[in-house]
Amino acid sequence: MTEKADEHDNNPNIESSGPQNARAEGESIVDDVESTEDEVLVDLVDPNPELTAARAEAQELQARLRAVSAAYRQLQEDVEATKERLNRQAEFQRELQRGETVAKMFDPVDNLTRSIDSVSDSDTKEGLKMVAHQFMTALSELGLEVLNPDGAPFDPNEHEALSVVPVTDPTQSDVVIEVFSAGYRVGSRLLKPARVVIGRFEEPDAAE
């Protein structure tokens, strides 16, 4: 019995089935599993490459469509802004032309209006008044504005002060008390300032 045991121990061709051998076999199995998983990950392929390519192309076309739509909206806004600017410029030019026309016609009509008082014949005077009124109506339709600032604050940009009168009411100070002759304006252009009399507040005399 002892001889067989010794013979088994001394024979190098006989493999041991102990714990070390089992651990080695287990590690080999784990390595095989990990290797298989690596191969699976590496070998994954798109099952439908045509569908994936079609989806990518559709996304690209949608992005281009959004860009084109945004550019079109911006173009429409630019066109509208340009139209508005051109309309404002055209209106300004029309107003400027009306102002030039009114300015050229205003002085002769104003001279006619002033000369009516010097006419002695009543029929002639009434006829001239009618003609002057028709002219003024036509000029008003072209944008002529009459300035009659009675009771308004004095504005040196539109009024010409002929004189200053004392007033006891402080609210009447620097206010137009009387309009000697009306002024005329077309748009922002002053053709003739209103000639006025303005008040100037003065403290009442205590002695009185």
LODORO-214373 format. One record per residue (C-alpha): x, y, z; residue in one letter. Coordinates in steps of 0.5 Angstrom, whole numbers, padded with zeros to 4 digits, always signed. Example, Ala and Ser with C-alpha at 12.3 -4.5 7.8 and 13.67 -1.06 7.14 Angstrom:
% LODORO-214373
+0025-0009+0016A/+0027-0002+0014S/
% end
This chain:
% LODORO-214373
+0000+0000+0000M/+0006+0005+0002T/+0009+0003-0005E/+0003+0005-0009K/+0003+0012-0005A/+0010+0013-0006D/+0009+0011-0013E/+0004+0016-0014H/+0007+0022-0011D/+0014+0021-0015N/+0010+0020-0022N/+0010+0027-0025P/+0005+0025-0030N/+0000+0024-0026I/-0004+0031-0025E/-0006+0033-0018S/-0014+0035-0017S/-0013+0039-0011G/-0015+0046-0010P/-0010+0050-0014Q/-0012+0046-0020N/-0019+0048-0019A/-0017+0055-0018R/-0014+0055-0025A/-0019+0052-0028E/-0024+0057-0025G/-0020+0063-0028E/-0019+0060-0034S/-0027+0060-0035I/-0028+0067-0033V/-0022+0070-0038D/-0026+0066-0043D/-0033+0070-0041V/-0030+0076-0041E/-0026+0075-0048S/-0033+0073-0050T/-0036+0080-0048E/-0031+0084-0051D/-0032+0080-0057E/-0039+0082-0057V/-0038+0089-0056L/-0033+0090-0061V/-0038+0086-0066D/-0044+0090-0065L/-0047+0093-0072V/-0053+0097-0074D/-0058+0092-0075P/-0061+0097-0080N/-0056+0102-0083P/-0061+0105-0088E/-0066+0107-0083L/-0060+0110-0079T/-0058+0114-0085A/-0065+0116-0087A/-0066+0119-0080R/-0060+0123-0080A/-0061+0126-0087E/-0068+0128-0084A/-0065+0131-0078Q/-0060+0135-0083E/-0066+0137-0087L/-0070+0140-0081Q/-0064+0144-0079A/-0064+0147-0086R/-0071+0148-0086L/-0071+0152-0080R/-0065+0156-0082A/-0069+0158-0088V/-0075+0160-0085S/-0071+0164-0080A/-0068+0167-0086A/-0074+0168-0089Y/-0078+0172-0083R/-0072+0176-0082Q/-0072+0178-0090L/-0080+0180-0089Q/-0078+0184-0083E/-0073+0188-0087D/-0077+0189-0092V/-0083+0192-0088E/-0078+0196-0084A/-0075+0199-0091T/-0082+0200-0093K/-0084+0204-0087E/-0077+0208-0088R/-0079+0210-0095L/-0086+0212-0094N/-0083+0216-0088R/-0078+0219-0093Q/-0084+0220-0098A/-0088+0224-0093E/-0083+0228-0091F/-0081+0230-0098Q/-0089+0231-0100R/-0089+0236-0093E/-0083+0239-0096L/-0086+0241-0102Q/-0092+0243-0100R/-0088+0248-0095G/-0084+0251-0101E/-0091+0252-0105T/-0094+0255-0099V/-0088+0259-0097A/-0088+0262-0104K/-0095+0264-0105M/-0096+0266-0098F/-0093+0273-0098D/-0097+0275-0104P/-0103+0273-0101V/-0101+0276-0094D/-0100+0283-0098N/-0107+0282-0101L/-0110+0282-0094T/-0106+0288-0091R/-0108+0292-0097S/-0115+0291-0097I/-0116+0296-0091D/-0113+0301-0096S/-0119+0300-0101V/-0124+0305-0101S/-0130+0302-0105D/-0134+0297-0101S/-0136+0293-0107D/-0128+0292-0109T/-0126+0291-0102K/-0131+0285-0101E/-0129+0282-0107G/-0122+0283-0105L/-0124+0280-0098K/-0127+0274-0102M/-0121+0272-0106V/-0116+0273-0100A/-0121+0268-0096H/-0121+0263-0102Q/-0113+0263-0103F/-0112+0262-0095M/-0117+0256-0095T/-0113+0253-0101A/-0106+0254-0097L/-0110+0251-0091S/-0111+0245-0095E/-0104+0245-0097L/-0102+0245-0089G/-0102+0252-0087L/-0103+0253-0080E/-0106+0259-0077V/-0102+0261-0070L/-0107+0265-0066N/-0104+0265-0059P/-0109+0269-0055D/-0108+0267-0047G/-0102+0262-0049A/-0096+0262-0046P/-0091+0267-0050F/-0086+0263-0054D/-0081+0267-0057P/-0080+0261-0063N/-0087+0263-0065E/-0089+0270-0063H/-0086+0277-0063E/-0087+0281-0057A/-0089+0288-0059L/-0090+0291-0052S/-0090+0288-0045V/-0096+0291-0040V/-0096+0290-0033P/-0101+0285-0030V/-0103+0284-0022T/-0105+0277-0023D/-0098+0273-0023P/-0102+0267-0027T/-0102+0272-0033Q/-0094+0274-0033S/-0091+0272-0039D/-0098+0270-0042V/-0100+0273-0049V/-0105+0278-0047I/-0107+0281-0054E/-0106+0278-0061V/-0104+0284-0066F/-0103+0279-0072S/-0104+0272-0073A/-0098+0268-0075G/-0097+0262-0080Y/-0093+0256-0080R/-0093+0250-0085V/-0091+0243-0082G/-0085+0245-0077S/-0083+0251-0082R/-0085+0258-0079L/-0087+0263-0084L/-0089+0269-0080K/-0089+0270-0072P/-0095+0272-0069A/-0095+0279-0067R/-0097+0279-0059V/-0097+0284-0053V/-0095+0280-0047I/-0096+0281-0039G/-0091+0282-0034R/-0093+0281-0027F/-0092+0287-0022E/-0093+0287-0015E/-0099+0292-0013P/-0096+0299-0010D/-0097+0298-0002A/-0099+0305-0002A/-0105+0305-0006E/
% end
